[in-house]
């Protein structure tokens, strides 16, 4: 049910890294443990995770220890830091001043940014300690974390399998107990997919709840920052610090995050829609079993869980893929002329597709997205959330690639991998992946909870209630 089960990187029972974020920070504030001791434990575990999983492209030992010493001094001086000493990791696509930032690509050269992204600044201002930068596929393009520059990142639970992507390095760092929280980015499921495959909580917040400041364009509406965490409470702690408006992102929402509204709720009487296939996916029988068993557990807890039919087809994924091709071409295509021979061939193909796409076709995708929005509003008018699998399959072998999961079967079903990208097409809806159980082989299965517009706190509160029910 969690990243602990069947995980060879699980900690000794007395390790402070096993604490949740709130308890960890409280221990540092009270002096029961120093931020330095916590950082030392985190760095040692990060080396273990790295040896097994290849989760990090940078481990920042000297800086992390210096930062931890500064936190200890601040605590002695009476500062109240909500994330005092909490170790965290950031993804290689997210700039941090003074650190090599490659986006998983040789085309980045040895770029070292002078400024740190707003999200990381917020976490650090709250007292968190950055211990490393995590691997990403090139330009965060894939549901598998591999790149020409950093190689494959492997699942802590079963290193024969992928972590998922594109925030797979961050997921491995959290599932491997190096850090309790890590930053990810989600353009088509890049937080929720690795959360599902690694037995974690992963949230795509509503668009604008966390300012998106790292893209060449400030007008993108696919991309979200989000937390990877072992528990819902830890994801709430991340959101409480990371959320809030900023002029750095003109579409950041003028909404304060209310952590008190995220307390787990009683499921009794609450109404949920359930779609195992979103209308068109071929879902692995083990994934279907776990999701249906979770739904039945919620019913026993008093919830009303009713199947619904969505009129979606593979066109949803195909049109998302078109948007993705334009994203790659528009943001990174100028690198192709000089670096194509060192790029992932899939990236090069995406860029060519984006170059060839007409503006009219691109604009017409908004018509599909508008229809999807209205269809989701019809569901969420009657139910508090839609429940569905996060991914149609458990974690695949690490040797597979995205287009191994892009076929239409003879019965018309789409043999896809993730069931997340449809909800980037309706980006104002928060979507969270919650560990729901495991397959017969012990592989995690994520349950996706899709909530109403901007209702991030409500989704986290529902997820917390479901987490308690599933824990038994």
Rosetta blueprint (number, residue, H / E / L):
1 X L
2 X L
3 X L
4 X L
5 X L
6 X L
7 X L
8 X L
9 X L
10 X L
11 X L
12 X L
13 X L
14 X L
15 X L
16 X H
17 X H
18 X H
19 X L
20 X L
21 X H
22 X H
23 X H
24 X H
25 X H
26 X H
27 X H
28 X H
29 X H
30 X H
31 X L
32 X L
33 X L
34 X L
35 X H
36 X H
37 X H
38 X H
39 X H
40 X H
41 X H
42 X H
43 X H
44 X H
45 X H
46 X H
47 X H
48 X H
49 X H
50 X H
51 X H
52 X H
53 X H
54 X L
55 X L
56 X E
57 X E
58 X E
59 X E
60 X L
61 X H
62 X H
63 X H
64 X H
65 X H
66 X H
67 X H
68 X H
69 X H
70 X H
71 X H
72 X H
73 X H
74 X H
75 X H
76 X H
77 X L
78 X L
79 X L
80 X L
81 X L
82 X L
83 X L
84 X L
85 X L
86 X L
87 X E
88 X E
89 X E
90 X E
91 X E
92 X L
93 X L
94 X L
95 X L
96 X L
97 X L
98 X L
99 X L
100 X E
101 X L
102 X L
103 X L
104 X L
105 X L
106 X H
107 X H
108 X H
109 X L
110 X L
111 X L
112 X E
113 X L
114 X L
115 X L
116 X L
117 X L
118 X H
119 X H
120 X H
121 X H
122 X H
123 X H
124 X H
125 X H
126 X L
127 X L
128 X L
129 X E
130 X E
131 X E
132 X E
133 X E
134 X E
135 X L
136 X L
137 X L
138 X H
139 X H
140 X H
141 X L
142 X L
143 X L
144 X L
145 X L
146 X E
147 X E
148 X L
149 X L
150 X L
151 X E
152 X E
153 X L
154 X E
155 X L
156 X L
157 X L
158 X L
159 X L
160 X L
161 X E
162 X E
163 X L
164 X L
165 X L
166 X L
167 X L
168 X H
169 X H
170 X H
171 X H
172 X H
173 X H
174 X H
175 X H
176 X L
177 X L
178 X L
179 X L
180 X L
181 X E
182 X E
183 X E
184 X E
185 X E
186 X E
187 X L
188 X L
189 X L
190 X L
191 X L
192 X H
193 X H
194 X H
195 X H
196 X H
197 X H
198 X H
199 X L
200 X L
201 X E
202 X E
203 X E
204 X E
205 X L
206 X L
207 X L
208 X L
209 X L
210 X E
211 X L
212 X L
213 X L
214 X L
215 X L
216 X L
217 X L
218 X L
219 X L
220 X L
221 X L
222 X L
223 X L
224 X E
225 X E
226 X E
227 X E
228 X E
229 X E
230 X L
231 X L
232 X H
233 X H
234 X H
235 X H
236 X H
237 X H
238 X H
239 X H
240 X H
241 X H
242 X H
243 X L
244 X E
245 X L
246 X L
247 X L
248 X L
249 X L
250 X L
251 X L
252 X L
253 X L
254 X L
255 X L
256 X L
257 X L
258 X L
259 X H
260 X H
261 X H
262 X H
263 X L
264 X L
265 X L
266 X L
267 X L
268 X L
269 X L
270 X L
271 X E
272 X E
273 X E
274 X E
275 X L
276 X L
277 X L
278 X L
279 X L
280 X L
281 X E
282 X L
283 X L
284 X L
285 X H
286 X H
287 X H
288 X H
289 X H
290 X H
291 X H
292 X H
293 X H
294 X H
295 X H
296 X H
297 X H
298 X H
299 X H
300 X H
301 X L
302 X L
303 X L
304 X E
305 X E
306 X E
307 X E
308 X L
309 X L
310 X L
311 X L
312 X L
313 X L
314 X L
315 X H
316 X H
317 X H
318 X H
319 X H
320 X H
321 X H
322 X H
323 X H
324 X H
325 X H
326 X H
327 X H
328 X H
329 X H
330 X H
331 X H
332 X H
333 X H
334 X H
335 X H
336 X H
337 X H
338 X H
339 X H
340 X H
341 X H
342 X H
343 X L
344 X L
345 X H
346 X H
347 X H
348 X H
349 X H
350 X H
351 X H
352 X H
353 X H
354 X H
355 X H
356 X H
357 X L
358 X L
359 X H
360 X H
361 X H
362 X H
363 X H
364 X H
365 X H
366 X H
367 X H
368 X H
369 X H
370 X H
371 X H
372 X H
373 X H
374 X H
375 X H
376 X H
377 X H
378 X H
379 X H
380 X H
381 X L
382 X L
383 X L
384 X L
385 X E
386 X E
387 X E
388 X E
389 X E
390 X L
391 X E
392 X L
393 X L
394 X L
395 X L
396 X L
397 X E
398 X L
399 X L
400 X L
401 X L
402 X H
403 X H
404 X H
405 X H
406 X E
407 X E
408 X E
409 X L
410 X L
411 X L
412 X L
413 X L
414 X E
415 X E
416 X E
417 X L
418 X E
419 X L
420 X L
421 X H
422 X H
423 X H
424 X L
425 X L
426 X L
427 X L
428 X L
429 X E
430 X E
431 X E
432 X E
433 X E
434 X E
435 X E
436 X E
437 X E
438 X E
439 X L
440 X L
441 X L
442 X L
443 X L
444 X E
445 X E
446 X E
447 X E
448 X E
449 X E
450 X E
451 X E
452 X E
453 X E
454 X L
455 X L
456 X H
457 X H
458 X H
459 X H
460 X H
461 X H
462 X H
463 X H
464 X H
465 X H
466 X H
467 X H
468 X H
469 X H
470 X H
471 X L
472 X L
